[in-house]
Amino acid sequence: MWASITARHYFKNPVISASLKCNCYAAPNQPSELEEGLGLVNQGLSQITRALAVNA
């Protein structure tokens, strides 16, 4: 799942890309960055729910 999400956002190798990102713990500069991140989390949770065949 992580590989499929990161592949769409131009990360070819998620493990290497994660170590090369700069300052991951900094607060987002704009609210849109936070909203995009929350959208990715929601998308990941939806994929997990579908994969486990759990009706939410």
C-alpha positions, -999 to 999 in steps of 0.1 A, spaced: 0 0 0 28 25 10 46 17 -23 14 23 -44 7 57 -27 43 69 -29 47 57 -65 19 81 -75 39 110 -58 71 104 -78 89 83 -51 105 53 -69 119 37 -37 99 47 -6 126 36 19 153 57 2 130 86 -5 120 88 32 156 92 43 163 119 18 133 142 26 143 173 45 128 182 79 98 159 80 88 171 114 85 208 105 50 224 105 36 228 71 40 262 55 5 263 42 -28 247 53 -31 230 19 0 209 27 -17 197 59 -49 190 40 -30 170 14 -13 150 41 -46 142 58 -61 132 25 -32 107 20 -38 93 55 -75 89 48 -67 73 14 -44 48 31 -70 39 58 -96 34 31 -73 10 13 -66 -9 45 -104 -11 52 -111 -24 17 -82 -49 19 -95 -63 51 -131 -64 38 -144 -45 68 -175 -25 62 -170 9 79 
